[in-house]
Amino acid sequence: MRTNYRLLATLGVLTALVLSGAVRAADPVPTKLTVPGLDCMNCAKKAGDKLYAVPGVANVKVDIKAKLLIVMPKQGATISPRSLWEAVDKAGYEPSKLEGPEGTFTAKPTG
């Protein structure tokens, strides 16, 4: 009987934490691609369209001033850094840097 009360108390605490938002799934981590040739919104759209075609990409934000493409993955998705780099290549631009959960790259990732 005593074990059942302890289990119920533990479940009650966990439920309260989940409902309060203290325990939740990890938020997706963005990947930033620095693209020196990113000069205008047309360039950004062209590169963004290729990035959206990569499986797992939820959103692409652009900062033309900083020459950045910021890629947000879908919840629970892992996106290959190589796939992102190649997508920008296919758009006709060469990234100079990729920073994301898999690391920082200054050349096309091998994996």
C-alpha positions in Angstrom: 0.0 0.0 0.0 2.8 2.4 0.9 4.4 2.0 -2.5 1.2 2.9 -4.3 1.1 6.2 -2.4 4.7 7.0 -3.3 4.0 6.2 -6.9 0.9 8.4 -7.0 2.8 11.2 -5.3 5.6 10.9 -7.9 3.2 10.9 -10.8 1.4 13.9 -9.3 4.7 15.9 -9.1 5.6 14.9 -12.7 2.2 15.8 -14.0 2.5 19.2 -12.3 5.9 19.8 -13.9 4.7 18.9 -17.4 1.6 21.0 -17.1 3.6 24.0 -15.9 6.1 23.7 -18.8 9.1 22.9 -16.6 9.6 19.6 -18.3 9.3 19.7 -22.1 10.9 18.3 -25.2 14.1 20.1 -26.3 13.4 23.1 -28.6 14.8 22.6 -32.1 18.3 24.1 -32.5 18.8 26.3 -35.6 21.7 25.9 -38.1 23.3 29.1 -39.5 24.8 29.2 -42.9 27.0 32.2 -43.8 26.8 32.8 -47.5 29.0 35.7 -48.8 27.1 35.9 -52.1 23.7 36.5 -50.4 23.1 40.1 -51.6 19.4 40.4 -52.2 16.0 38.9 -51.5 16.0 37.1 -54.9 19.2 35.4 -53.9 17.7 34.5 -50.5 14.6 33.1 -52.1 16.5 31.0 -54.5 18.7 29.5 -51.7 15.7 29.3 -49.3 13.7 27.3 -51.9 16.5 24.7 -52.1 16.8 24.5 -48.3 13.0 23.9 -47.9 13.4 20.9 -50.1 15.8 19.3 -47.6 13.9 16.7 -45.4 13.3 18.0 -41.9 13.5 21.7 -42.6 10.6 23.6 -40.9 11.6 27.2 -41.6 14.3 29.3 -43.2 15.0 32.9 -42.0 17.2 35.3 -43.9 19.5 38.1 -42.6 20.9 39.7 -45.8 23.0 42.2 -43.9 24.8 39.5 -42.0 24.7 37.2 -45.1 23.0 34.5 -43.1 20.5 31.7 -43.8 19.0 30.4 -40.5 17.4 27.0 -40.8 15.0 25.7 -38.2 14.4 21.9 -38.1 11.0 20.3 -37.5 10.5 19.1 -34.0 12.5 16.0 -33.4 14.2 16.1 -36.8 17.9 15.9 -37.4 19.2 17.5 -40.6 22.4 16.6 -42.3 24.8 19.5 -42.4 26.0 18.2 -45.8 22.5 18.3 -47.2 22.1 21.9 -46.1 25.5 22.9 -47.6 24.7 21.1 -50.9 21.2 22.7 -51.1 22.9 26.2 -51.0 25.4 24.9 -53.6 22.6 23.8 -55.9 21.1 27.3 -55.6 24.4 28.7 -57.1 25.9 30.0 -53.9 28.9 28.8 -51.8 28.5 28.8 -48.0 31.7 29.9 -46.2 30.5 28.6 -42.8 27.9 26.3 -41.3 27.2 26.4 -37.5 24.7 24.0 -36.0 24.1 21.2 -33.6 26.5 18.9 -35.5 29.3 21.4 -35.2 31.0 24.2 -37.2 32.2 23.7 -40.7 34.1 25.9 -43.1 34.1 23.4 -45.9 31.5 21.0 -47.1 30.8 18.5 -44.3 31.7 14.9 -45.2 28.8 13.2 -43.4 
